[in-house]
Amino acid sequence: MPNVFLLYGNDEFAITRKLKDFESDFTDPTTADMNTTRLEARTMTENDLNNAVNAMPFLASKRLVFIAGPSGKFNNPSTRKKFLEFLEKAPDTAKLVIYESIEPKEVEKHWLMKWADKNKQQAKTQTFFLPKQRDMPGWIINEAKNQGGQIDPPAAARLAEMVGVDTRQAGMELSKLLAYVNWARPIHGSDVEAVCIVTSQQSVFDFVDALSQGNGKVAQKLLHRLLENEDPFSLWGMVVRQFRLLIQAREILDGRGNKDDVARALGVHPFVAEKTTGQAARFSMESLESIYHRLLNIDERVKTSQITLDLALDTLVVELAR
């Protein structure tokens, strides 16, 4: 029975949804938090990993350990070998869910894929790739059904033009649209035009722009405007995602790539790639990693009820705009 699950691909939205499926496997929700650990490979220590995997479950048969982006941490043969040896010795009391952003062309030569292929009894893999642009209308129609509603094919085609292959954005826009029609009828093209200007994504870009320029006053104003229109946790996800994209874009720029390379590698709409590339150029990799570490710290404090998300976002603005 596998105890290592490797989720890979470039469809972050689909991977996130699958991660929630793993969380829902706990039959007793009262002990789920005590038996779940989320690790970001870039910032975790060897002790963090060892303690998470080898700790005994509390009133449950297994612990659940999420490990995000191991390639960002284990980037040479010696560290990769050590990590893989650790996985092979992981106890049956731990279920490890590793998720990694991998482009289709990178799969066959990826070190984790090679390891999983040789260890099929211990490791199970699942692929999540972004749809092609031509397939997005069909994806949108299916996603509307998943969310309990319907959308006309012409409306799906129009929404696909707006969001490109950004499945997360498409899913969020569909949620707005279905609420707009109250799930009472199919979404029409006129609804898409009325509701989906994709203003939230643009506002998040503006918010990050203000932070990158140290303009706390503007960033605070944009944040409060976003909180008036968005669920705080949805907004939080958009901010975290944008800084994750910035780190990936910065890596591409440091490798002498450009906005077209960013669009291809990250599977985002050209508009998103252009904005993200411009923002990444204004940050150093060191500063982006520092910010991302702060975001992870805030996420942990919010999940353990040490701080409210609204206050955490305000505090983040103050800290980054200094």
C-alpha positions as CSV (number, residue, x, y, z in Angstrom):
1,M,0.0,0.0,0.0
2,P,1.6,3.3,-1.0
3,N,2.4,5.8,1.7
4,V,3.9,8.5,-0.6
5,F,1.6,10.3,-3.0
6,L,3.2,12.5,-5.6
7,L,0.9,15.1,-7.3
8,Y,2.6,16.9,-10.1
9,G,1.8,19.2,-13.1
10,N,1.2,22.8,-13.8
11,D,-2.5,23.0,-12.9
12,E,-2.2,24.5,-9.4
13,F,-6.0,24.8,-9.0
14,A,-6.5,21.1,-9.6
15,I,-3.6,20.1,-7.3
16,T,-5.0,22.3,-4.5
17,R,-8.4,20.7,-4.9
18,K,-6.9,17.2,-4.6
19,L,-5.0,18.3,-1.5
20,K,-8.3,19.0,0.1
21,D,-9.5,15.5,-0.8
22,F,-6.6,14.1,1.2
23,E,-7.6,16.3,4.2
24,S,-11.2,15.1,4.1
25,D,-10.0,11.5,4.5
26,F,-9.7,12.0,8.2
27,T,-12.8,10.3,9.7
28,D,-12.5,12.4,13.0
29,P,-12.2,16.1,12.2
30,T,-11.4,16.9,15.9
31,T,-8.0,15.2,15.6
32,A,-7.2,16.2,11.9
33,D,-5.3,19.4,12.7
34,M,-3.2,17.6,15.3
35,N,-2.2,14.9,12.8
36,T,-1.6,17.2,9.8
37,T,1.6,19.1,9.0
38,R,2.2,21.4,6.0
39,L,5.8,21.9,5.0
40,E,7.1,24.3,2.3
41,A,10.3,22.6,1.1
42,R,12.2,25.8,0.5
43,T,11.9,26.9,4.2
44,M,11.7,23.6,6.1
45,T,14.6,22.3,8.1
46,E,15.8,18.7,8.4
47,N,14.3,18.6,11.9
48,D,10.9,19.9,10.6
49,L,10.8,17.1,8.1
50,N,11.9,14.4,10.5
51,N,9.5,15.5,13.3
52,A,6.5,15.7,10.9
53,V,7.1,12.3,9.4
54,N,8.3,10.3,12.3
55,A,5.9,11.6,15.0
56,M,3.3,9.1,16.2
57,P,-0.3,9.9,15.2
58,F,-2.6,11.3,17.9
59,L,-5.7,9.1,18.3
60,A,-5.6,8.2,14.7
61,S,-4.0,5.5,12.5
62,K,-1.9,7.9,10.4
63,R,-0.4,11.4,10.2
64,L,-0.8,13.5,7.0
65,V,2.3,15.4,5.9
66,F,2.1,17.8,2.9
67,I,5.4,18.8,1.3
68,A,5.3,21.6,-1.3
69,G,7.9,22.0,-4.1
70,P,10.8,19.7,-3.0
71,S,12.8,20.7,-6.1
72,G,13.2,24.2,-4.7
73,K,15.0,22.7,-1.7
74,F,16.7,19.6,-3.0
75,N,18.5,21.0,-6.1
76,N,21.6,18.8,-6.4
77,P,22.3,15.1,-6.6
78,S,23.5,14.7,-3.0
79,T,20.6,16.4,-1.3
80,R,18.1,14.6,-3.5
81,K,19.6,11.3,-2.7
82,K,19.3,12.0,1.0
83,F,15.7,13.1,0.7
84,L,14.7,10.0,-1.4
85,E,16.4,7.7,1.1
86,F,14.4,9.4,3.8
87,L,11.2,8.8,1.9
88,E,12.0,5.1,1.5
89,K,12.3,4.8,5.3
90,A,9.1,6.7,6.0
91,P,7.0,4.8,8.5
92,D,3.5,3.4,7.6
93,T,2.0,5.7,10.2
94,A,2.7,8.7,7.9
95,K,1.0,9.5,4.6
96,L,3.2,11.9,2.7
97,V,1.6,14.0,0.0
98,I,4.3,15.7,-2.1
99,Y,3.2,18.2,-4.8
100,E,5.5,19.7,-7.4
101,S,5.1,22.1,-10.3
102,I,6.3,20.3,-13.4
103,E,5.8,21.1,-17.0
104,P,4.8,18.2,-19.4
105,K,8.2,18.2,-21.2
106,E,10.1,17.9,-17.9
107,V,8.2,14.8,-16.6
108,E,10.3,12.0,-18.0
109,K,13.6,13.4,-16.8
110,H,12.4,14.7,-13.4
111,W,14.2,13.1,-10.5
112,L,11.0,12.6,-8.5
113,M,9.3,10.9,-11.4
114,K,12.3,8.6,-11.9
115,W,12.2,7.6,-8.2
116,A,8.5,7.0,-8.2
117,D,8.7,4.9,-11.3
118,K,11.2,2.6,-9.5
119,N,9.2,2.5,-6.3
120,K,5.7,1.9,-7.4
121,Q,4.7,-0.2,-4.4
122,Q,5.6,2.8,-2.1
123,A,4.8,5.7,-4.3
124,K,1.7,6.6,-6.3
125,T,1.7,9.5,-8.8
126,Q,-1.1,11.6,-10.2
127,T,-0.9,14.1,-13.0
128,F,-2.5,17.6,-13.1
129,F,-1.8,19.5,-16.3
130,L,-3.4,22.7,-17.5
131,P,-5.9,22.3,-20.4
132,K,-5.0,23.7,-23.8
133,Q,-6.6,27.0,-24.6
134,R,-8.9,25.2,-27.2
135,D,-10.1,22.9,-24.4
136,M,-10.9,25.6,-21.8
137,P,-14.5,26.2,-22.8
138,G,-15.2,22.5,-22.2
139,W,-13.3,22.7,-18.9
140,I,-15.4,25.7,-17.9
141,I,-18.6,23.8,-18.7
142,N,-17.6,20.9,-16.6
143,E,-16.4,23.1,-13.7
144,A,-19.8,24.8,-13.7
145,K,-21.4,21.4,-13.3
146,N,-19.0,20.6,-10.5
147,Q,-20.1,23.8,-8.7
148,G,-23.7,22.8,-9.1
149,G,-24.7,25.1,-12.1
150,Q,-24.6,25.4,-15.8
151,I,-23.1,27.8,-18.4
152,D,-23.9,28.2,-22.1
153,P,-21.2,27.2,-24.5
154,P,-20.9,30.8,-26.0
155,A,-20.6,32.1,-22.4
156,A,-17.9,29.5,-21.6
157,A,-16.0,30.5,-24.7
158,R,-16.1,34.2,-23.7
159,L,-14.9,33.4,-20.2
160,A,-12.1,31.3,-21.6
161,E,-11.0,34.3,-23.7
162,M,-10.8,36.3,-20.5
163,V,-8.9,33.9,-18.3
164,G,-6.8,32.0,-20.7
165,V,-5.7,28.6,-19.2
166,D,-5.7,30.0,-15.6
167,T,-8.0,27.4,-14.1
168,R,-8.0,29.0,-10.6
169,Q,-9.2,32.3,-12.0
170,A,-11.8,30.5,-14.1
171,G,-13.1,28.6,-11.1
172,M,-13.3,31.8,-9.0
173,E,-15.1,33.7,-11.8
174,L,-17.6,30.8,-12.2
175,S,-18.3,31.0,-8.5
176,K,-19.2,34.7,-8.9
177,L,-21.3,34.0,-11.9
178,L,-23.3,31.2,-10.4
179,A,-24.0,33.4,-7.3
180,Y,-25.0,36.1,-9.7
181,V,-27.6,33.9,-11.4
182,N,-28.4,32.3,-8.0
183,W,-27.9,28.8,-9.6
184,A,-31.4,29.3,-11.0
185,R,-30.5,29.3,-14.7
186,P,-27.6,28.7,-17.0
187,I,-24.9,31.5,-17.2
188,H,-25.3,33.5,-20.4
189,G,-22.7,35.6,-22.3
190,S,-24.3,38.8,-21.0
191,D,-23.7,37.6,-17.5
192,V,-20.0,37.0,-18.2
193,E,-19.7,40.6,-19.6
194,A,-21.5,42.0,-16.6
195,V,-19.6,40.2,-13.9
196,C,-16.2,39.0,-15.2
197,I,-14.0,41.9,-15.7
198,V,-11.5,40.0,-13.7
199,T,-11.0,43.1,-11.5
200,S,-9.8,41.1,-8.5
201,Q,-6.8,39.8,-10.3
202,Q,-5.9,43.3,-11.6
203,S,-6.3,44.7,-8.0
204,V,-4.0,42.1,-6.6
205,F,-1.4,43.1,-9.3
206,D,-1.9,46.7,-8.2
207,F,-1.6,45.7,-4.5
208,V,1.7,43.9,-5.2
209,D,2.9,46.8,-7.3
210,A,2.4,49.1,-4.3
211,L,4.2,46.8,-2.0
212,S,7.2,46.5,-4.3
213,Q,7.4,50.3,-4.4
214,G,7.1,50.6,-0.6
215,N,3.9,52.6,-0.9
216,G,2.1,51.4,2.2
217,K,-0.7,54.0,2.0
218,V,-1.8,52.8,-1.5
219,A,-1.3,49.1,-0.6
220,Q,-3.5,49.6,2.4
221,K,-6.2,51.3,0.4
222,L,-6.2,48.6,-2.3
223,L,-6.3,45.9,0.4
224,H,-9.3,47.3,2.1
225,R,-11.1,47.7,-1.3
226,L,-10.4,44.1,-2.1
227,L,-11.7,43.0,1.3
228,E,-14.9,44.7,0.6
229,N,-15.5,42.6,-2.5
230,E,-13.7,39.4,-1.8
231,D,-13.8,36.7,0.8
232,P,-10.6,37.2,2.9
233,F,-9.5,33.6,2.5
234,S,-10.0,33.8,-1.3
235,L,-8.0,37.0,-1.4
236,W,-5.3,35.4,0.8
237,G,-5.0,32.6,-1.7
238,M,-4.6,35.1,-4.6
239,V,-1.8,37.0,-2.7
240,V,0.1,33.8,-1.8
241,R,-0.3,32.5,-5.3
242,Q,1.0,35.8,-6.8
243,F,4.2,35.7,-4.7
244,R,4.7,32.0,-5.6
245,L,4.4,33.0,-9.3
246,L,6.9,35.9,-8.6
247,I,9.5,33.4,-7.2
248,Q,9.1,31.2,-10.3
249,A,9.2,34.1,-12.7
250,R,12.3,35.5,-10.9
251,E,14.0,32.1,-11.4
252,I,13.2,32.2,-15.1
253,L,14.4,35.8,-15.4
254,D,17.7,34.9,-13.7
255,G,18.0,32.1,-16.3
256,R,17.8,34.8,-19.0
257,G,14.2,34.0,-19.8
258,N,11.5,36.5,-20.7
259,K,7.7,37.0,-20.3
260,D,7.0,34.5,-23.1
261,D,9.0,31.9,-21.2
262,V,7.1,32.8,-18.0
263,A,3.8,32.3,-19.8
264,R,4.8,28.9,-21.1
265,A,6.5,27.7,-17.9
266,L,3.8,28.8,-15.5
267,G,0.8,28.1,-17.8
268,V,-0.7,31.5,-17.3
269,H,-2.5,34.0,-19.6
270,P,-0.1,36.3,-21.5
271,F,-1.5,39.3,-19.5
272,V,-0.7,37.6,-16.2
273,A,2.7,36.6,-17.5
274,E,3.5,40.2,-18.5
275,K,2.4,41.7,-15.2
276,T,4.2,39.0,-13.2
277,T,7.4,39.4,-15.1
278,G,7.4,43.1,-14.6
279,Q,6.9,42.7,-10.9
280,A,9.5,39.9,-10.5
281,A,12.1,42.2,-12.0
282,R,11.6,44.7,-9.2
283,F,12.3,42.1,-6.5
284,S,15.5,40.1,-5.7
285,M,15.1,36.4,-5.2
286,E,16.3,36.9,-1.6
287,S,13.5,39.4,-0.9
288,L,10.9,37.2,-2.5
289,E,11.9,34.2,-0.5
290,S,11.8,36.3,2.7
291,I,8.3,37.6,1.9
292,Y,7.1,34.0,1.1
293,H,8.5,32.8,4.4
294,R,6.5,35.6,6.1
295,L,3.3,34.5,4.2
296,L,3.8,30.9,5.4
297,N,4.3,32.1,9.0
298,I,1.1,34.2,8.8
299,D,-0.8,31.2,7.3
300,E,0.3,29.0,10.2
301,R,-0.7,31.7,12.8
302,V,-4.1,32.1,11.1
303,K,-4.8,28.4,11.0
304,T,-3.9,28.1,14.7
305,S,-6.2,31.1,15.6
306,Q,-3.3,33.2,16.8
307,I,-4.4,36.1,14.5
308,T,-7.3,37.0,12.3
309,L,-6.7,37.0,8.5
310,D,-7.8,40.7,8.2
311,L,-5.3,41.8,10.8
312,A,-2.6,39.5,9.4
313,L,-3.0,41.2,5.9
314,D,-2.8,44.6,7.5
315,T,0.3,43.7,9.4
316,L,1.9,42.3,6.2
317,V,1.4,45.6,4.4
318,V,3.0,47.5,7.3
319,E,6.0,45.2,7.4
320,L,6.6,45.1,3.6
321,A,6.1,48.8,3.0
322,R,8.7,49.9,5.5
